Amino acid sequence: MQLFKNNKQVFSILKEIPFRLEKEIQNIFESNLQTLTNWKFIKSEFTIKANRIDTLAYDSENNSFVIIEYKRDRHFSVVDQGVSYLNLMLEYKADFIVEYNESQNEAIKRADIDWSQSKVVFVSPAFTDFQKQASNFKDLPIELWEIKQYENDIILINPIKKSTAAPNIKEVKSEHNSVISKVTKEVTVYTEELYLLGKNDSVIELYESYKQAILNLSSELEVHPKKWYIAFKTKTNVIDIKVQANSLKMWINLKRGQLDDSKNIMKDVSLKGHNGNGDYEITVKNTENLEYIMSLVKQAL
């Protein structure tokens, strides 16, 4: 990807500035972790059983740990190293909890963590086609994020999306690879396909109608399937959707009193337990109020 500077309608190419050290990438990422990801920073250079993890983070939305590794060159195996770190986490859960409690001055327990949502993120200026293909499995909790720096203090970060036709690693892995078997058994990567599996055509069509309408609100909106819902988010969640047997349950991510709902169709769930983000909930079985609901969703952008 090329970036250009616009000077009075005259474009000039921004020059890429290579990272000299992996530590440069790590410093940039850790210093801006909250802004980039909304994850909590837990520990830099976290060592466990002679293995050093570059950055340990915590995803509060999923109640899960995230391991981040930085690479300046391309000569490494994303699958082998990623699965190895996930296996390490699942074997030594107590060590990760202790590190969290000490860094955050909190007291969480093993049961508070959703270990099934654990993942590894590799951050590098570039990945080979082989690395991208090797990690392109919908049920493999390994993500690749490209980072580049340019003149004029420009930083570009691009999470590489898995293809819509990505296979399941369980279908192609060796039956003798016990480490991958253990990790894929304990860790779940949620997808739209998984949520829509077994649903009838009418509710799938309903979801697709609302999905398209939501994505049309902003080019920055992306779909992020989570454990309890499908999130539509920019930097943070804007609206969450739970696909039910014959309807959609949706939550708009605004606090009580922040939503202008003249038709009063949203339910205030600020004092009621619910899975989605925000204090406003609605269940829909048709597209009758779709345009009006989109006007409400737009308020959360």
C-alpha positions as CSV (number, residue, x, y, z in Angstrom):
1,M,0.0,0.0,0.0
2,Q,1.3,3.4,-1.0
3,L,0.5,6.6,1.0
4,F,0.4,10.0,-0.6
5,K,0.7,13.5,0.7
6,N,-1.7,16.0,-0.9
7,N,-0.1,19.4,-1.3
8,K,-2.5,21.8,-3.1
9,Q,-3.8,18.9,-5.2
10,V,-0.3,17.7,-6.1
11,F,0.4,14.2,-4.7
12,S,3.8,13.1,-3.5
13,I,4.6,9.6,-2.2
14,L,5.3,9.3,1.5
15,K,8.6,7.5,2.0
16,E,8.4,4.4,4.2
17,I,10.9,4.4,7.1
18,P,12.0,0.8,8.0
19,F,12.1,-0.2,11.7
20,R,15.6,-0.9,12.8
21,L,14.7,-3.1,15.7
22,E,11.8,-5.2,16.9
23,K,11.9,-3.1,20.1
24,E,10.9,-0.1,18.2
25,I,7.7,-1.8,17.0
26,Q,7.1,-3.0,20.6
27,N,7.5,0.4,22.1
28,I,5.1,2.0,19.6
29,F,2.5,-0.7,20.1
30,E,2.7,-0.8,23.9
31,S,2.6,3.0,24.3
32,N,-0.6,3.1,22.3
33,L,-2.2,-0.2,23.2
34,Q,-5.4,1.2,24.6
35,T,-5.9,3.5,21.6
36,L,-5.2,0.8,19.1
37,T,-7.0,-2.2,20.6
38,N,-8.9,-1.2,23.8
39,W,-6.9,-4.0,25.5
40,K,-5.3,-3.5,28.9
41,F,-1.5,-3.6,29.1
42,I,-0.5,-6.3,31.6
43,K,3.3,-7.0,31.1
44,S,6.2,-6.4,28.8
45,E,8.7,-9.3,28.4
46,F,6.5,-11.7,30.4
47,T,8.7,-14.8,31.0
48,I,7.2,-18.1,31.8
49,K,8.9,-21.5,31.8
50,A,11.9,-20.0,29.9
51,N,9.6,-18.6,27.2
52,R,9.5,-14.8,26.8
53,I,6.3,-13.2,25.7
54,D,6.8,-9.8,24.2
55,T,3.6,-8.2,25.4
56,L,0.8,-9.7,27.6
57,A,-2.5,-7.9,27.2
58,Y,-6.1,-8.4,28.5
59,D,-9.3,-8.1,26.4
60,S,-11.9,-6.9,28.8
61,E,-14.8,-7.4,26.3
62,N,-14.0,-11.1,25.9
63,N,-12.5,-11.6,29.4
64,S,-9.4,-13.2,27.9
65,F,-5.7,-12.8,27.5
66,V,-4.0,-11.7,24.3
67,I,-0.3,-12.5,23.6
68,I,1.4,-10.1,21.2
69,E,4.6,-10.9,19.4
70,Y,6.7,-8.5,17.3
71,K,8.7,-9.5,14.3
72,R,11.0,-7.3,12.1
73,D,11.9,-10.0,9.6
74,R,9.7,-12.6,7.9
75,H,11.6,-15.8,8.8
76,F,9.4,-17.4,11.5
77,S,6.5,-19.8,11.7
78,V,3.3,-18.0,12.8
79,V,1.5,-21.3,13.4
80,D,4.1,-23.2,15.3
81,Q,5.0,-20.2,17.6
82,G,1.4,-19.1,18.0
83,V,0.1,-22.5,19.0
84,S,3.1,-23.0,21.3
85,Y,2.3,-19.8,23.2
86,L,-1.4,-20.7,23.4
87,N,-0.6,-24.1,24.7
88,L,1.7,-22.5,27.3
89,M,-1.1,-20.3,28.5
90,L,-3.5,-23.1,28.8
91,E,-1.0,-25.1,30.8
92,Y,0.0,-22.3,33.2
93,K,-3.2,-20.4,33.7
94,A,-2.4,-19.5,37.3
95,D,0.8,-17.6,36.3
96,F,-1.2,-15.4,33.9
97,I,-3.8,-14.7,36.6
98,V,-1.1,-13.8,39.1
99,E,0.5,-11.4,36.6
100,Y,-2.8,-9.8,35.9
101,N,-3.6,-9.3,39.6
102,E,-0.3,-7.8,40.4
103,S,-0.2,-5.4,37.4
104,Q,-3.9,-4.3,37.8
105,N,-4.1,-4.4,41.6
106,E,-7.2,-6.5,41.2
107,A,-8.3,-10.0,42.3
108,I,-9.6,-12.1,39.4
109,K,-10.0,-15.8,39.6
110,R,-9.5,-18.6,37.1
111,A,-13.3,-18.8,36.5
112,D,-13.5,-15.1,35.6
113,I,-11.3,-15.7,32.5
114,D,-12.8,-17.0,29.3
115,W,-9.9,-19.1,28.2
116,S,-11.7,-20.1,25.1
117,Q,-11.2,-16.6,23.7
118,S,-7.4,-16.6,24.1
119,K,-5.4,-15.5,21.1
120,V,-2.0,-14.6,19.7
121,V,-1.3,-11.5,17.6
122,F,1.8,-11.2,15.5
123,V,2.8,-7.6,14.6
124,S,5.3,-7.2,11.7
125,P,6.1,-4.7,8.9
126,A,5.2,-7.5,6.4
127,F,4.2,-11.1,6.2
128,T,5.0,-13.6,3.4
129,D,2.2,-15.2,1.4
130,F,3.1,-18.4,3.0
131,Q,2.6,-17.0,6.5
132,K,-0.7,-15.5,5.5
133,Q,-1.9,-18.8,4.1
134,A,-0.6,-20.8,7.0
135,S,-2.7,-18.8,9.5
136,N,-5.7,-18.6,7.2
137,F,-8.0,-20.9,9.2
138,K,-11.2,-19.7,10.6
139,D,-10.8,-21.6,13.9
140,L,-7.2,-20.8,14.5
141,P,-6.9,-18.0,17.1
142,I,-3.8,-16.4,15.5
143,E,-3.9,-12.9,13.9
144,L,-1.4,-11.1,11.7
145,W,-1.2,-7.3,12.0
146,E,1.0,-5.3,9.6
147,I,2.7,-2.1,10.9
148,K,4.6,0.4,8.8
149,Q,6.0,3.8,9.6
150,Y,6.4,6.7,7.1
151,E,7.9,10.1,7.1
152,N,5.9,12.9,8.8
153,D,5.3,10.6,11.8
154,I,2.7,8.5,9.9
155,I,2.0,5.0,11.3
156,L,-0.1,2.5,9.4
157,I,-1.6,-0.6,11.1
158,N,-3.5,-3.1,9.1
159,P,-4.9,-6.3,10.6
160,I,-4.9,-9.0,7.9
161,K,-8.4,-10.4,7.5
162,K,-8.9,-14.1,7.0
163,S,-10.7,-15.0,3.8
164,T,-14.4,-15.8,3.9
165,A,-13.6,-19.2,2.4
166,A,-11.0,-20.0,5.1
167,P,-11.1,-23.8,6.1
168,N,-11.1,-25.2,9.6
169,I,-7.7,-26.3,10.8
170,K,-9.4,-29.3,12.4
171,E,-10.2,-30.6,9.0
172,V,-6.7,-30.5,7.6
173,K,-4.3,-30.9,10.6
174,S,-2.4,-34.1,11.3
175,E,-4.2,-36.4,13.7
176,H,-0.8,-36.8,15.5
177,N,-0.4,-33.1,16.2
178,S,-1.6,-33.2,19.8
179,V,-0.7,-29.6,20.6
180,I,-2.9,-28.2,17.9
181,S,-5.6,-30.6,18.9
182,K,-5.5,-29.4,22.5
183,V,-5.5,-25.7,21.6
184,T,-8.4,-26.0,19.0
185,K,-10.4,-28.0,21.5
186,E,-10.1,-25.4,24.3
187,V,-10.0,-22.2,22.2
188,T,-13.0,-21.2,20.0
189,V,-12.8,-18.6,17.2
190,Y,-16.4,-17.4,16.6
191,T,-17.6,-16.6,13.1
192,E,-20.8,-15.4,11.4
193,E,-21.1,-18.8,9.8
194,L,-21.1,-20.4,13.3
195,Y,-23.9,-18.0,14.5
196,L,-26.0,-18.6,11.5
197,L,-25.5,-22.4,11.4
198,G,-28.9,-24.2,11.8
199,K,-30.9,-20.9,11.6
200,N,-33.9,-20.8,9.3
201,D,-33.7,-18.8,6.0
202,S,-36.0,-16.0,7.2
203,V,-33.9,-15.1,10.2
204,I,-30.7,-15.3,8.1
205,E,-32.2,-13.0,5.6
206,L,-33.3,-10.6,8.4
207,Y,-29.8,-10.6,9.8
208,E,-28.3,-9.9,6.4
209,S,-30.7,-6.9,5.9
210,Y,-29.7,-5.3,9.2
211,K,-26.0,-6.1,8.7
212,Q,-26.0,-4.4,5.3
213,A,-27.9,-1.4,6.6
214,I,-25.4,-1.0,9.5
215,L,-22.3,-1.3,7.4
216,N,-23.8,1.3,5.0
217,L,-23.7,3.8,7.9
218,S,-19.9,4.1,7.9
219,S,-17.0,2.7,5.9
220,E,-15.1,2.3,9.2
221,L,-17.6,-0.3,10.6
222,E,-16.4,-3.9,10.7
223,V,-18.0,-7.1,11.8
224,H,-16.4,-8.9,14.8
225,P,-18.2,-12.1,15.9
226,K,-17.8,-12.6,19.7
227,K,-18.9,-15.3,22.1
228,W,-22.4,-13.9,22.9
229,Y,-23.1,-11.7,19.9
230,I,-21.9,-10.3,16.6
231,A,-20.3,-6.9,17.2
232,F,-20.3,-4.1,14.7
233,K,-17.5,-1.7,15.7
234,T,-15.2,1.1,14.7
235,K,-12.7,1.6,17.5
236,T,-15.4,0.4,20.0
237,N,-18.7,-1.5,19.6
238,V,-21.5,0.5,18.0
239,I,-24.2,-2.2,18.0
240,D,-24.2,-5.8,19.0
241,I,-26.6,-8.4,17.5
242,K,-27.6,-11.8,18.9
243,V,-29.1,-14.1,16.2
244,Q,-32.0,-16.0,17.8
245,A,-34.3,-18.7,16.4
246,N,-36.8,-16.3,14.8
247,S,-35.6,-12.8,15.7
248,L,-32.6,-10.6,16.3
249,K,-31.8,-9.1,19.7
250,M,-29.8,-5.9,19.4
251,W,-28.0,-3.6,21.8
252,I,-26.9,0.0,20.9
253,N,-23.8,1.0,22.7
254,L,-25.0,4.2,24.4
255,K,-25.5,4.9,28.1
256,R,-28.9,5.6,29.6
257,G,-30.0,9.1,28.7
258,Q,-27.7,9.4,25.7
259,L,-30.2,8.1,23.0
260,D,-32.8,10.2,21.3
261,D,-35.5,7.7,20.7
262,S,-38.7,9.7,19.8
263,K,-40.7,6.5,19.0
264,N,-39.6,4.9,22.3
265,I,-39.0,1.5,20.7
266,M,-35.8,0.7,22.6
267,K,-35.9,-0.9,26.0
268,D,-33.8,0.5,28.8
269,V,-31.8,-2.4,30.2
270,S,-29.3,-0.3,32.3
271,L,-30.5,-2.1,35.5
272,K,-30.9,-5.5,33.9
273,G,-28.2,-8.0,33.1
274,H,-27.6,-8.4,29.3
275,N,-24.9,-9.7,27.0
276,G,-24.4,-6.8,24.6
277,N,-22.8,-3.4,25.2
278,G,-24.9,-0.4,25.9
279,D,-28.1,0.3,27.9
280,Y,-30.6,0.1,24.9
281,E,-32.0,-3.2,23.7
282,I,-34.6,-4.2,21.0
283,T,-35.8,-7.4,19.5
284,V,-36.9,-7.4,15.9
285,K,-38.7,-9.9,13.7
286,N,-38.9,-7.9,10.5
287,T,-37.5,-4.8,8.8
288,E,-40.5,-2.6,9.5
289,N,-38.5,-0.1,11.6
290,L,-35.1,-0.7,9.9
291,E,-34.5,2.9,8.7
292,Y,-35.6,4.4,12.1
293,I,-33.4,1.9,14.0
294,M,-30.4,2.9,11.8
295,S,-31.0,6.5,12.8
296,L,-30.6,5.4,16.4
297,V,-27.5,3.3,15.6
298,K,-26.0,6.3,13.9
299,Q,-26.1,8.2,17.2
300,A,-23.5,5.7,18.6
301,L,-21.0,6.3,15.8
